[in-house]
Amino acid sequence: ATDYGCSDQGKDKTICIDYSSPNVAKNFHVGHLRTTIIGNSLYKIFSKLGYKVVRINHLGDWGTQFGKLICAYKLWGSRQEVERAGIDELVKLYVRFNQEADQALEDEARAWFKKIEDDDREAVEIFTWFKEITLKDAMKTYDLLGISFDSYAGESFYNDKMDRVIDELEAKG
């Protein structure tokens, strides 16, 4: 019976479940698969117990590595090749950056990440495009598994909210 194991123990209660949280511009791997399956199993259990379950896939999308990736893309990449090869091309560019990195390249990468933080139009457009490519690639696996999420917000989602949080924490001592 489809109602086997059901209860209302979670009535009017919410549970948030964090799933695989893949990193932007990196391949989906077996560790992501494991946490996706565990998260989805918990989702099904808590749903049967009457909880409202919020399924979160918190993307790893913040840090200097994105400045490095944009720097590599601007130096050695092409839109056409990234569109064609997707994640594989982004990984290739990131690896090349790390192989060729010197102080000047590291400084340029930090500058590109600072542009993302400062909401520079070009930097944010490239960064957003890389996130879309990553999510499109990961969705192939999620779709195959029949798993969806309520939120894909990554670390970058909180960038414009941090000042408010810091102010509130300081006010509370």
Disulfide bonds with the S-S distance in Angstrom:
none
